[in-house]
Amino acid sequence: QVQLLESGGGLVQPGGSLRLSCAASGSIFSINTMGWYRQAPGKERELVAQITRDDRTNYADSVKGRFTISRDNARNTSYLQMNSLKPEDTAIYYCTADGIISGTRAAPFGRWGQGIQVTVSS
Protein backbone atom coordinates (compact mmCIF):
# COMPACT_ATOMS: atom_id res chain seq x y z
CA GLN A 1 0.00 0.00 0.00
CA VAL A 2 1.31 3.42 -0.99
CA GLN A 3 0.12 6.61 0.66
CA LEU A 4 0.77 10.23 -0.28
CA LEU A 5 0.57 12.97 2.32
CA GLU A 6 0.58 16.65 1.40
CA SER A 7 1.60 19.42 3.75
CA GLY A 8 2.42 23.11 3.66
CA GLY A 9 -0.88 24.59 2.50
CA GLY A 10 -2.73 27.46 4.07
CA LEU A 11 -3.67 31.10 3.68
CA VAL A 12 -1.28 33.59 2.12
CA GLN A 13 -1.55 37.14 0.81
CA PRO A 14 -1.14 37.94 -2.90
CA GLY A 15 2.53 38.11 -3.75
CA GLY A 16 3.45 35.72 -0.97
CA SER A 17 5.01 32.28 -1.08
CA LEU A 18 4.23 28.76 0.08
CA ARG A 19 6.04 25.46 -0.26
CA LEU A 20 3.99 22.30 -0.57
CA SER A 21 5.45 18.90 0.28
CA CYS A 22 4.28 15.45 -0.75
CA ALA A 23 5.71 12.50 1.16
CA ALA A 24 5.16 9.03 -0.25
CA SER A 25 5.23 6.07 2.12
CA GLY A 26 4.54 2.36 2.04
CA SER A 27 5.87 -0.55 0.03
CA ILE A 28 7.68 1.48 -2.61
CA PHE A 29 10.37 0.04 -4.82
CA SER A 30 10.76 3.10 -7.01
CA ILE A 31 8.92 6.25 -8.03
CA ASN A 32 8.86 7.40 -11.64
CA THR A 33 6.93 10.63 -12.09
CA MET A 34 5.71 12.93 -9.33
CA GLY A 35 3.38 15.81 -9.90
CA TRP A 36 0.95 18.38 -8.61
CA TYR A 37 -2.58 19.13 -9.78
CA ARG A 38 -5.09 21.66 -8.53
CA GLN A 39 -8.83 22.17 -8.64
CA ALA A 40 -10.53 25.48 -7.98
CA PRO A 41 -14.25 25.78 -7.13
CA GLY A 42 -16.32 25.36 -10.27
CA LYS A 43 -13.28 24.46 -12.36
CA GLU A 44 -11.90 21.18 -13.63
CA ARG A 45 -8.73 19.69 -12.23
CA GLU A 46 -5.61 20.88 -14.02
CA LEU A 47 -1.98 19.87 -14.12
CA VAL A 48 0.30 22.31 -12.35
CA ALA A 49 3.71 20.65 -12.59
CA GLN A 50 5.38 17.28 -13.08
CA ILE A 51 8.90 15.99 -12.54
CA THR A 52 10.44 12.74 -13.76
CA ARG A 53 13.08 10.69 -12.01
CA ASP A 54 15.72 12.19 -14.31
CA ASP A 55 14.51 15.69 -13.33
CA ARG A 56 12.67 16.65 -16.50
CA THR A 57 9.87 19.06 -15.66
CA ASN A 58 6.59 20.26 -17.13
CA TYR A 59 4.65 23.32 -15.98
CA ALA A 60 1.29 24.82 -16.72
CA ASP A 61 1.68 28.10 -18.61
CA SER A 62 -0.11 29.90 -15.80
CA VAL A 63 2.60 29.06 -13.25
CA LYS A 64 5.79 29.17 -15.33
CA GLY A 65 8.35 31.45 -13.75
CA ARG A 66 6.53 31.43 -10.42
CA PHE A 67 6.38 27.78 -9.34
CA THR A 68 9.19 25.25 -9.11
CA ILE A 69 8.79 21.50 -8.66
CA SER A 70 11.58 19.39 -7.18
CA ARG A 71 12.06 15.99 -5.59
CA ASP A 72 14.16 14.22 -2.98
CA ASN A 73 14.41 10.60 -4.04
CA ALA A 74 16.01 9.50 -0.77
CA ARG A 75 12.92 10.74 1.08
CA ASN A 76 10.35 9.82 -1.62
CA THR A 77 9.17 13.39 -1.43
CA SER A 78 8.23 16.06 -3.96
CA TYR A 79 8.02 19.79 -3.37
CA LEU A 80 6.18 22.62 -5.05
CA GLN A 81 7.67 26.03 -4.32
CA MET A 82 5.05 28.66 -5.09
CA ASN A 83 6.16 32.28 -5.35
CA SER A 84 4.36 35.47 -6.39
CA LEU A 85 1.04 33.86 -5.56
CA LYS A 86 -2.13 35.25 -7.10
CA PRO A 87 -5.77 34.92 -6.03
CA GLU A 88 -6.38 32.71 -9.06
CA ASP A 89 -3.96 30.18 -7.56
CA THR A 90 -6.54 29.45 -4.87
CA ALA A 91 -7.47 25.78 -5.13
CA ILE A 92 -7.17 22.38 -3.57
CA TYR A 93 -3.79 21.01 -4.54
CA TYR A 94 -3.25 17.27 -5.07
CA CYS A 95 0.06 15.50 -5.39
CA THR A 96 0.56 12.39 -7.50
CA ALA A 97 3.15 9.67 -7.82
CA ASP A 98 3.54 6.57 -9.94
CA GLY A 99 6.09 3.79 -9.81
CA ILE A 100 6.63 0.21 -8.71
CA ILE A 101 5.63 -1.36 -5.39
CA SER A 102 8.00 -3.63 -3.53
CA GLY A 103 7.31 -7.12 -2.25
CA THR A 104 7.02 -10.61 -3.66
CA ARG A 105 4.63 -9.46 -6.39
CA ALA A 106 5.92 -6.70 -8.63
CA ALA A 107 3.26 -4.27 -9.71
CA PRO A 108 2.91 -0.66 -10.82
CA PHE A 109 1.12 1.92 -8.74
CA GLY A 110 -0.42 5.30 -9.28
CA ARG A 111 -1.67 7.33 -6.34
CA TRP A 112 -3.23 10.65 -5.45
CA GLY A 113 -2.92 12.49 -2.18
CA GLN A 114 -5.98 13.62 -0.30
CA GLY A 115 -5.53 17.26 -1.28
CA ILE A 116 -4.66 20.40 0.66
CA GLN A 117 -6.16 23.86 0.50
CA VAL A 118 -4.19 26.84 -0.75
CA THR A 119 -5.96 30.17 -0.39
CA VAL A 120 -4.48 33.41 -1.74
CA SER A 121 -6.41 36.38 -0.41
CA SER A 122 -5.92 39.77 1.15
N, C-alpha and C positions, 0 to 999 in steps of 0.2 A: 504494500500500500504506500502510495506517495501522496504527501500533503504539501500544499503551498500556503505560506502564511505571509501576508502583506503587513507592513508597518510603516509609520512615518507620515500618515495622512493628517488632515486637520484643516483648520481655518487660517488663511493667510491673506494679507492685504494685496491689492494689485501692485505689481512690481516686485513682490517678495519671492522667496525661494522655499522649496521643500525638497527633501530627498526621500523617495519611497524605496523600501527594501522588500525583497521577496525571497524568503528562505525555504528551500525545498528540503524535505526530510522523508525518511522511510527507506525502503529497500531499493536504493538507486545504484545502478551500475555506472551509468553515464547520463549526462544531459547534453542534448544536441542544441536546440534553439530555445532561448528564453525571450519573453516579450512582455509588453504591456499594452493593454487595451483600455478604453474608457467608454462610458455610456452616460450621457447627460439626459436629464428628464425630457421625455418626448422625442428623443433622438435614438438612432440605431447605434449599436456598438461599433466602434471604429478602432483600427490599429493605430497605436501611438508610436511604438518603437519595437524593434526586434534586434537580437544579437545572436550570432552563431558562435559555435565553439571556437572557431578560428577568428573571432572578433570582427566579422563583417556585420555592418549595421544597416538598418532601414529605418527611416523616420517619416511620419506624416508631414506633409508640406506645412501644416499649421504650426508645427513645433520645431521645425528645423532652425538651428541657431540658438534655441532657447533650452531645449531638453537634451540630455545626454544619457544614453543607456550604457551600462557596464556590467561586468560579472566577475565574481570571485569563484573560480572552479573548486578551490580547496574547501570552500564553505557552502557550495551549491546554492549560491545566492546571486541574485541580480539586483541592480540598483537603477533607479530613474531619478537623475538630478534635474529638477525643474526650476529654471530661473526665469525672471521677468514674467511672472505669472499674470494672466489676464482673467477677467471674469468668465470668459468663454471657455476657460480650462476647467471650470467647475464640473465635476462628474464623479461617478464611482469608477475607480481605477481597479482593473483586474490584471494580475500577473498570470503568465502561462509558462509552461515548460514541457518539453517532450524529450524522450530518450529511451533508455533501456532499463528495466528493473533487474535487480540481482536475484539470486536464488537458484534453485535446481531447474526451474523452468524459465528460459529466456523469453522475454516478451517486451514489446514496445509499450510505452505509456504516453499519454497526453493529459495534462491536468490544468485546471483553472483554480486560482485562489478564490476566496470568498468575496473579495472586493473590499476596498476601503474608500471612504469619502474624502474628496479634496474640494474645498470650498474657497473660492477667491472672491472676496467681497470687502468693501470698505464700510 
